[in-house]
Amino acid sequence: MDIRACSALREVLSEVDEDTVVFLDVDETLLRASSHAGSEGWEKALTAELKALGVSPDMAWRSSCYAWQAMQRVIPTQACEGETAAVVAELQRKAAAVYGLTARHPAL
């Protein structure tokens, strides 16, 4: 297994062939919230704020996760890059398989 980081999704194309299985992080890689509210950064900031107010780390994380999931139902998403859809389609054509990984609820 080889994990690669890239600054633009298109960079991955040259690394993919018919024997490659690609796993892509959906949140903040393929899609992002159209505003700060509902973003991963927002969720992490809420966790930190709750901890600073004395909420236990576990409860702070759980509370911010629930709030983040609720926000995802009302905050529109947008592609992180203008060519995201085209690059994912090319990855699907070239690779053995392409999977998206997310913490979002399956209904979303």
C-alpha positions in Angstrom: 0.0 0.0 0.0 1.3 3.4 -0.9 -0.3 6.6 0.4 0.3 9.7 -1.6 -0.5 13.4 -0.9 -0.9 15.9 -3.6 -1.6 19.6 -3.9 -3.9 19.1 -6.9 -6.1 16.1 -7.7 -4.8 16.0 -11.3 -1.3 15.0 -10.0 -2.6 11.6 -9.1 -3.5 10.7 -12.7 0.2 10.0 -13.7 0.4 7.5 -10.8 -2.6 5.4 -11.8 -2.8 2.4 -14.0 -5.2 -0.6 -14.4 -3.8 -2.3 -11.4 -4.3 0.7 -9.1 -7.0 1.0 -6.5 -7.6 4.6 -5.6 -9.1 5.8 -2.2 -10.0 9.5 -2.1 -11.0 11.5 0.9 -14.3 13.2 0.0 -14.3 16.0 2.6 -12.0 18.9 1.9 -10.4 16.9 -1.0 -13.3 16.4 -3.5 -16.0 18.4 -1.8 -16.1 21.3 0.7 -18.8 23.3 2.4 -19.7 26.4 0.5 -19.1 28.4 3.8 -16.9 28.1 6.8 -19.9 26.9 8.8 -20.2 23.2 8.2 -16.6 22.7 7.2 -14.1 20.4 8.8 -12.3 23.5 10.1 -15.5 24.7 11.7 -16.1 21.3 13.4 -12.5 21.2 14.8 -12.8 24.8 16.0 -16.1 23.9 17.8 -14.4 20.9 19.4 -11.6 23.2 20.7 -14.0 25.8 21.9 -16.0 23.2 23.9 -12.9 21.8 25.4 -11.8 25.3 26.4 -15.2 25.7 28.2 -14.4 22.6 30.3 -16.4 20.0 28.3 -14.6 16.7 28.3 -12.6 15.9 25.1 -14.8 13.0 24.2 -18.0 14.9 24.7 -16.7 17.9 22.9 -15.7 15.8 19.9 -19.1 14.0 19.9 -21.1 17.2 20.3 -19.2 18.9 17.4 -19.6 15.8 15.2 -23.3 15.8 15.8 -23.5 19.5 15.0 -21.3 19.1 11.9 -23.5 16.3 10.6 -26.6 18.5 11.1 -24.9 21.4 9.3 -24.1 19.1 6.3 -27.8 18.8 5.7 -28.3 22.5 5.1 -24.9 23.9 3.9 -24.4 23.3 0.2 -21.2 21.7 -1.0 -19.0 22.6 -3.9 -16.1 20.9 -5.7 -12.7 21.7 -4.2 -11.2 22.2 -7.7 -12.9 23.2 -10.9 -11.9 20.0 -12.6 -12.7 17.6 -9.7 -15.5 15.8 -11.6 -13.4 15.4 -14.8 -10.4 14.1 -12.9 -12.5 11.6 -10.9 -14.0 10.4 -14.1 -10.6 9.9 -15.6 -9.4 8.0 -12.5 -12.5 5.7 -12.8 -11.5 5.1 -16.4 -7.9 4.3 -15.7 -7.9 2.6 -12.3 -9.0 -0.9 -11.2 -11.4 0.9 -8.7 -11.9 4.3 -7.1 -13.4 4.7 -3.7 -14.5 7.8 -1.8 -14.1 7.8 2.0 -16.0 10.2 4.2 -17.2 10.8 7.7 -20.5 12.0 6.4 -23.7 10.2 7.1 -24.6 7.7 4.3 -27.9 9.5 3.6 -25.9 12.6 2.6 
